Structure formats: structure tokens, C-alpha cells
Amino acid sequence: MGLGTKIKRVLGEERVDGLRTRVHELAEQSTERHLRVAVTGLSRAGKTVFISALVHHLLQAPRSRSLPFFGLAASDRIISVKDLSGESASPFPLASALDGLCQDPPHWPASTTGLSEVRLAIRYRREAGLRRLLGESGTLYLDIIDYPGEWLLDLPLLTLDFRQWSQQQQQLFAREPRASLSASWREALAQIDWNAPADEQRLQQLSQQYAQLLQQFRAAPQSLSLLQPGRCILPGELAGDPRLELFPLLLDQLPEAAAAGSFYAVMAARYERYKREVVAPFYTRHFSRFDRQVVLVDCLKTLNQGQACFDDMKQALGAILHSFNYGRSGFLRRLFSPRIDKVLFASTKADHVTANQHHNLDRFLELIIEEAQRDIRFEGIETRCMAIASIRSTSAAEATIDGQTLSCLKGVSKESGEPLALFPGEVPIELPGGQEWSRERFRFIDFAPVRLPRNDLQPRHHIRLDQVLEYLTGDLFQ
């Protein structure tokens, strides 16, 4: 063989080796997946606890067996999970939340008051059939984004002008408990000539009173959900911003036309500015980048608070989910091209009912969101309802009453701090009617948390968090 032939062969082998190396590098790059999950829900649905517990179990997954229905963990393919949240401009307060949950006695973490995120890198061994082609391991970069439920309620405003929003609020304020609590404020509105030149000081006073009303509606025993604008309740970085001096006009007859500088014209302009400068940028900046979504709902709280609270929550959730129409005809399509392909609806506090009621809790949530879920599925987006408990605060027990054995729960009362053993009641499988509310049928107790271990995590410490992870991420580890 001549020297030239040998050189060509060597160069050819080097090219082949180089090509193989490059193919392997590209394969590695192509399987470094990125997933952004939005955790949403109405106020106090348990988002902070959910994210804290989910991340804690993931970080411990290489050493614990607490996620038996999360395929990657069950098959022992997780090599390591690294917390990269420090790279975020708004890191989720994981350390402080876990400090409270892992101490003795534990306590529930405070709700977040602004947008925050967890960033994780999950290093895993690939399935045996893919290792030769793609290499031994891959990485999923998982971003979990949390933001206040109050802000979620502003999305429907983008489809309404000031007159339409005021008329919508007029209908809400005609019902109790809003009607009684707002009587004096509505009387003050009626005393103003809305066609007259605006008095900035008077508008400021009315907006402050309206913000106080929203806080009153939000607090127990009202516990209402459909409260707008959401930033008037939790302003975040906009605290003190004049753009939040905003309220609807609850008048029997709204002005047909108003001169520039009038009370009505000023309020209408503020509303449009709020939508343009606060609401729209927030959603276009964040929702355009989400891949999957979790919507948390506290069904038990709304059942406890009665029909007014339940109806308000159902209307708020319906308005939000109709806004999250990701299909071609949806409103968000006009703002950006959303790419969400899976939505999980999770009913929290599954540990506050007995195990035989978990199916009922699944079914009840499906009834609440039935119409919106149908629309989402029609657009080709996968959805699922699931009853979960981020932290299991109770244990199972039995009691015999009149010869009948009942499934019960044991735990510590959140209100009194005393140990309890009780039959918590049943979750309805049909939406309650008027007569059922009058019987004071629903009295689900809130329990204090059980201390969460720092290391020795077990399946008994949660309900279905592993199934949540499998649903949200399982298809990315094939």
C-alpha cells in the first residue's frame, strides 16, 4: 500500500471518528431537555406547600424510595438532582419553607407574594435500548414557576373594556356577602357626578376603600375568590404604584359618553393602562414560555364556607380556564403562540378525607371544571384531574358506631393544636343544591402539618406526588 493511500485511509478514519464524536455530541445536546411548568391556582390553594414538597422529594429521590409511581425513580435511574434556583432572578423560598415544615413542631409556610421559580437539573440514566445511540445519561432542566393566585384573576380583564368589567362587577356586588359589606362604598359612588371633572384626591380615597373591601372579601368567613384587579390585593413590586388606583363603577346607569378629564374618562383610561402596562406584559412574558401547567384547587375549603363561597370559586375558576384556551381560536393565541400540551388539575388536601373518598374528590373537581376541561381537550391538550396531598398530615383509623365500622382520620387540629380522631365526612359526587347547603353538611377540619423528614422520606409522607411527576415529566425520560 502506497503512502498516499495510507494517508487517505488515516484521514478517512479520523473523519469517521470525528463524525462519530460529533454525532454523539449532537445526540447529547438534543436530549438535554428543558421543561417549564407553571403552578397556578386560586388564592391559598396550597401552591407554596406543593412546590416545596415536590422539590424536596425530587432532591432526595436518588437516596430515598418515596416516589414509587414516578417511573424514573422507581427504576433507580436518577443519578443526581441539582438545585440551580440561585441562577434565577426570583428564586423560590425553598429553604425557609422546608425549615418550617421540617422543624419540630412544624408549621405551614407563608404564601408567596410575588413570582418565584425553582430550577432543577435532573441527571438520569437512559433506558438500556437508547444508551448505545445516545449515551449513558441525559439531563432534564426543570423550571417550576409559582406566582400568586390573585394575579391569575387579571387575565380575563384583557377581553373586557371598562364598561363591560363594571357591568360584570355590578352583577357580583348585587349578591351577598358583597352587597352588605360594600353598601357604604357603593353609596359613595352614587353621590359622584361621573361626567364632572375628576378630583384626584376623591378617586384615591375610593380606590383605597375598594382595595380594603377586596381584602375583606378575601378573608374568612367570606373567603371569596373572584376578586379583581388581583394586584390591588397583592401588589408585589407595584406597591404604591398609581396604576393600582382602580375600581369598577357600580352604577345602575353608566355614562354613555364622558368628556376628557371627567371622573368616568379618568377611570376608563386607568383601566386600559392597567391592562396594557401590567396585565398583558406579565402574561406575554411568562405564559408564552410555559410547557405544562398545574392548577391547584382547594375544594374542601369552599365546601366548608358555604354556597356563596363555592359559587364564587366556581365562577372564578371557570373564567380563568376559559381564558386559558390555548387552541387556535383562544384569546391567548392573539397575544402569543402558547405551547402548553398538558394541564393537571389537582384537588389539594386529599389527606383531609379518608382514602375511600379520594375518587369522590377527583370526580367533584371534574364537575367544577367540566365545561372548561372539555374545551381544552377539544384543542388537543391532554388534561387530568387528581386528588393529592403535598404533605400527609393524617393517618387512617377506624371507629365502630352502632355496630358499623367507619373509616376515620387521626391528626392534630390546625386551629386548636389538639389531637383529633374523627369521621371527616363525605365528598359529594354531584354539585350540591340549595337544600344541601342549608343543612351545614360540610365541615372538613384543617389539620396541622406532620413534620417532614430532612432525609428519610417515605411514600407515606405524601399522596400522589409521584403520580404528579409521572404525568408531568414521565414522557421526557424515554
Buried (B, 14 or more C-beta within 10 A) or exposed (E): EEEEEEEEEEEEEEEEEEEEEEEEEEBBEEBEBEBBBBBBBBBBBBBBBBBBBBBBBBBBBBEBBBBEBBBBBBEEBBBEBEBBBEEBEBBBBBEEBBEBBBEEEBEBBEBBBBBBBBBBBBBBBBEEEBEEEBBEBBBBBBBBBBBBBBBBBBBBBBBBEBBEBBBBBBEBBEEEBBEEBBEEBBEBBEEBEBBEEBEEEEBEEBBEBBBEBBEBBBEEEBBBBBBBBBBBBBBBEBEEBEBBBBBBBBBEEBBEEBEEEBBBBBBBBBBEEBBEEBBBEBBEEBBEBBBBBBBBBBBBBBBBBBBBBBBBBBBBBBBBBBBBBBBEEBBBBEBEEBEBEBBBBBBBBBBBBBEEBBEBBBBBBBBBBEEBBEBBEEEEBBBBBBBBBBBBBBEEBEEEEEEEEEBBBEBBBBEEEEEBEBBBBEBBBEEBEEEBBEEEEBEBBBBBBBEBBEEEBEBEBBBBBBBBBBBBBBEBBE
